[in-house]
């Protein structure tokens, strides 16, 4: 099967449109300088799909990811998840919706150094109001069974390799069972061996969970493996073949 037909087969196996963005615009003004980062951006993400966003540094890929995940609001446009409009919510409701709907993975893992790997993964559950027993059960399952760190529960971040730390970060993003995981250069701080292992993990999780991902990346390998790739340049996106 050719690369093109393989990608088409993967996309055809994806489900209904889960996340829909329409007309997203974002402008930053610094003194006399006006920077239009996003210009009427439209995109769809289907259930169980991995969508890569590529483009040069500084074009606004992270800004787009933050808006899709409701960490920032656009100047104009809309984002809906499963038909629910995100930016029509007030800040309190938006925070609840974001925590229940999105998981986030960043280039630098941002783990809490004084806590163990298991405790780091438990943290979103405890913040949401789960009991310690419920949080522990979820974290053990995700960290041990899904990302393969059963032997590292009691280790603190400094006792883990870079690849292991990022696996903990992925487990933390998954523990609340989000509809969408948004990852900003998830392998950008890893060596080639650990990058490939992390990429493999993301696709295994997609297949295991039917999990949807939006991945901002400079990795040609990761973008090529994604179901679809969008290139952001000069504020607009277009679908590209890597």
Buried (B, 14 or more C-beta within 10 A) or exposed (E): EEEEEEBBEBBEEBEEBBBBBBEBBBBEEEEEEEEBBBBEBEBBBBBBBBBBBBBEEEBBBBBBBBBBBBBEBBEBBBBBBEEEEBEEBEEEEBEEBBBEBBBBBBBEBEBEEEBBBBBBBBBBBBEBEBEEEBBBBBBBBBBBEBBBBEEBBEBBBEEBEBBBBBBBBBBBBBBBEBBBBBBBBBBBBBEEEBBBBBBEBBBBBBEEBEBBBBBBBBBEEBBEBBBBBBBBBEBBBEEBEB
